Amino acid sequence: MNIKRHFTFFLIGVIIFQFFSCARHITKIDTEKESVIYPSPPDTARIQFLTAISGSADITGKQSAFSKFVLGESNPKPIIKPYGIAVSGGKLFICDPGVAGLEIIDLVKNTFDYFTPGGNGILKVPLNCFVDIDGNLYVADGGRMQIVVFDKNRKYLTSFGEGEKFKPTDVYVYANKIWVPDMNNNKINVYNKETNELLYSFPKTDKSSESYLFMPTNLYVANDKVYVSDIGGFDVKIYSLDGKYLSTVGRHGDKIGEFARPKGIAVDDNSNLYVVDAGFENVQIFNKNNKILMFFGGPYKGPGDMWLPAKVAISYDKLKFFQKFVDPAYNLRYLIFVTNQYGPDRLNVYGAIEPHLKKIP
């Protein structure tokens, strides 16, 4: 009995030890390699590649051989084919048509879970998502041809759309309205957030107008402006909240400041516009005057590069979880997440950085 009792205590101790040893945040990339910085020296560094997340093992840690023997082998959960991403409250919400749902990564609780609802909330081709101030999750589903809404506990609330010809490719909540690009009808639809009633659509122009949307794919609303990536027009168009055309960023071409396949977009607190180009496999950054500042990424050859990127998201929250990856010569200002549909690195994490201020002796 004593031997059995000692073995039981020993086993419990091992389990506790293995549990805490695996409970670590974001596994670090090879520390022996030099930092991946953009632009490269001697230019002033602005962006650093920090790490990549491709599945649950990158969040919860990998099992040791002994823990597999004691606890049994737990199958890791991969990110299959990520497209959209939203960041809110220390959580990453990754739309993944490969699992017909989302991966939800909780940086605070150190968890990685699939979200694949059934019933009225079933998802078919989740492309992009948004989390509002109340924690409600909005999913643009190209298979259902609807916006599907869940509450903060991920319970189904409602869904809405404009019929079988409607193809929502993104969703954004701003100023008590829901903004949705409709790729099939070359419009941006604006809905009442409380009733989901369609309020208005824009632009109301033909192909000869500079404001026309040939194939709107992604949008971002900030500073009372609506930024729309138009993959069919090879540019990003900017409108007022009521749909008035304001300006265009970029054009078709193969030079910096031009686009081949513009997709996901985001705007930082300095009104700089970030644009994913799936053709060039990079992200280009423009200032508030629509002038090109720089780009980062490139066709995949190693860490920091991209492989058919789709979406970019910016976060000023929970920097501490990625601070350990930052080159000691720099301060981390905010995080930049970019999804890759293919390749070994499904979610790239970058940091906007600035040099440490030198103290005057």
C-alpha positions, 0 to 999 in steps of 0.5 A: 500500500505504501508503495502504491501511495508513494507512486500515486503522489509521485504521479500527481507531482509529475502531472503538476510539474508537466502542466506548469512546465508546458504553461508558457507563452509563445515559443521563441524563434531561434535566438541564435539568428540575428533579428529580422529588421525592416528596412535593413541597415543602414536605414532606421529600423521601423519594423521587426519580425518577432515570431510566428504562430502556426498552431496550438503548440506555439501557444501552450508548448510542446509535450515532452516524451515523458508527459506523453507517456504519463498523460497520453499524447494530445494532438496539436491543433494547427492553423489550417488556412487563415484569412482574416484576423481580429485582435481584442482583449488579449485574444486573437480571432483567426478566420479559417475556412480550412476548419469552417470556423475560427481559431481563438488564441487567448494570450492571457489564459494561454489557450488555443481553441477551435470555434466551430459553432453548429445550428443557426450559427454554423460557419461555412467560409468565414473570411473576416471578422470583427469584435465590437466594444461589447465583445460581440463577434461579427463574421463575414461568411462568403459561403453563407453569404451573410454576416453571422453574429455571436455574443461575448460568450460565443452564443449565436445572436443573429445573421443577416445579408442581402440574398443569394447575390450578396457576397460579404468579404469583410465587416467592421463596426463603427459609429453604431453602424456595421460596414460590409463590402459586397464584392458581387455588387461593387458596393459598401453596405452600411447597416444599423447596428441595433436592427441590422437594417440596411441604411445605405450603400455606396458608391453610386457610380459607374466604371468610368468614375474614379470612385467606382469599386471593381471588386471590394475585398476589405475595409477599415473605418477610422478617423471618420473615413472608410478605407476600401481595398479594391482588388479589381481596381488595384488600389485602396479608395477612401470615402467619408462616412456618408459615402463621398469619395475622397481619394485613392491610394496606389495603383496597378504596377510592380513598383513600391507604392503600387499593387498587384492584389491588395487585400487586408488593410489597417490604420494605425494611431498616426493615420498610417495605412497598412496594405497587404498585397497577396501578389507581392507578398508584402505589406506596404505602409502609406502616410496620411497624405497617401505617400508610400513610407516603406514595406516589409515582408516578401516572398517566403524564404525564411522567418519574416517573409510571407506566403499568400498573405491575406489580412493585417491587424494592429494592436496596442494591447498586451505587448508584454507577451511579445516583449521578449522577442524584441531586439534589446536596442529597440522599444516596442510601440505596437504589434502587427499581425499578418495571416499567411494562407500557406507556408510554415508560418501561418500567423506572422507577428511583427513589432513597430519599433523605435531605438532606445533614447540615448541618455546624455552623460 
